Amino acid sequence: MRFSKKNIEKSVRAIKGVKSVVNTCEIARANQEPAAAAVVINPDNELDKSVHKVVDAYDGVSATVVGGVVTLSGEIKKDKLQPLMQSIQELKPKKVDNKLIIK
């Protein structure tokens, strides 16, 4: 069944009790995919600096950055893991490889 903006408006107006219709429908064209949101990945040099600033606040944790992938290693307390991971994700790496040992 093909839908058009006018057909939808006409159908809604025909419903008993409807007093007015404000038609702000947007119908995608056939075979048109919605635009994907751009994925932002910081370059390695910027990412490396930012990651090390974050990691320096966590004793026993080290990090390397290669090709946008941040690899975390060392040991961390369980209650510190989530804040660390959140801070690293906010830096927009391609991926985080968590090889940390939880104490």
Contacts in CASP RR format, 6 or more apart in sequence:
PFRMAT RR
TARGET T0000
AUTHOR 0000-0000-0000
METHOD contacts of the structure
MODEL  1
MRFSKKNIEKSVRAIKGVKSVVNTCEIARANQEPAAAAVVINPDNELDKS
VHKVVDAYDGVSATVVGGVVTLSGEIKKDKLQPLMQSIQELKPKKVDNKL
IIK
3 27 0 8 1.000
4 27 0 8 1.000
5 23 0 8 1.000
5 25 0 8 1.000
5 27 0 8 1.000
8 23 0 8 1.000
8 25 0 8 1.000
9 21 0 8 1.000
9 23 0 8 1.000
9 25 0 8 1.000
12 18 0 8 1.000
12 21 0 8 1.000
13 21 0 8 1.000
28 34 0 8 1.000
40 92 0 8 1.000
41 68 0 8 1.000
41 92 0 8 1.000
41 93 0 8 1.000
41 94 0 8 1.000
42 50 0 8 1.000
42 68 0 8 1.000
42 91 0 8 1.000
42 92 0 8 1.000
42 93 0 8 1.000
44 65 0 8 1.000
44 66 0 8 1.000
44 67 0 8 1.000
44 68 0 8 1.000
47 65 0 8 1.000
47 68 0 8 1.000
47 70 0 8 1.000
47 91 0 8 1.000
47 92 0 8 1.000
47 93 0 8 1.000
48 65 0 8 1.000
50 91 0 8 1.000
51 63 0 8 1.000
51 65 0 8 1.000
51 70 0 8 1.000
51 88 0 8 1.000
51 91 0 8 1.000
51 93 0 8 1.000
52 63 0 8 1.000
54 84 0 8 1.000
54 87 0 8 1.000
54 88 0 8 1.000
54 91 0 8 1.000
55 61 0 8 1.000
55 62 0 8 1.000
55 63 0 8 1.000
55 72 0 8 1.000
55 84 0 8 1.000
58 76 0 8 1.000
58 80 0 8 1.000
58 84 0 8 1.000
60 74 0 8 1.000
60 75 0 8 1.000
60 76 0 8 1.000
61 72 0 8 1.000
61 73 0 8 1.000
61 74 0 8 1.000
61 75 0 8 1.000
61 76 0 8 1.000
61 84 0 8 1.000
61 100 0 8 1.000
62 72 0 8 1.000
62 73 0 8 1.000
62 74 0 8 1.000
63 70 0 8 1.000
63 71 0 8 1.000
63 72 0 8 1.000
63 73 0 8 1.000
63 88 0 8 1.000
64 70 0 8 1.000
64 71 0 8 1.000
64 73 0 8 1.000
65 71 0 8 1.000
65 93 0 8 1.000
67 94 0 8 1.000
68 93 0 8 1.000
68 94 0 8 1.000
68 95 0 8 1.000
69 93 0 8 1.000
69 94 0 8 1.000
69 95 0 8 1.000
69 96 0 8 1.000
69 97 0 8 1.000
70 88 0 8 1.000
70 91 0 8 1.000
70 93 0 8 1.000
70 95 0 8 1.000
70 96 0 8 1.000
70 97 0 8 1.000
71 97 0 8 1.000
71 99 0 8 1.000
72 84 0 8 1.000
72 88 0 8 1.000
72 96 0 8 1.000
72 97 0 8 1.000
72 98 0 8 1.000
72 99 0 8 1.000
72 100 0 8 1.000
73 99 0 8 1.000
73 100 0 8 1.000
74 99 0 8 1.000
74 100 0 8 1.000
74 101 0 8 1.000
75 100 0 8 1.000
75 101 0 8 1.000
75 102 0 8 1.000
75 103 0 8 1.000
76 84 0 8 1.000
76 100 0 8 1.000
76 101 0 8 1.000
76 102 0 8 1.000
76 103 0 8 1.000
77 102 0 8 1.000
77 103 0 8 1.000
78 102 0 8 1.000
78 103 0 8 1.000
81 100 0 8 1.000
81 102 0 8 1.000
85 96 0 8 1.000
85 98 0 8 1.000
88 96 0 8 1.000
89 96 0 8 1.000
END
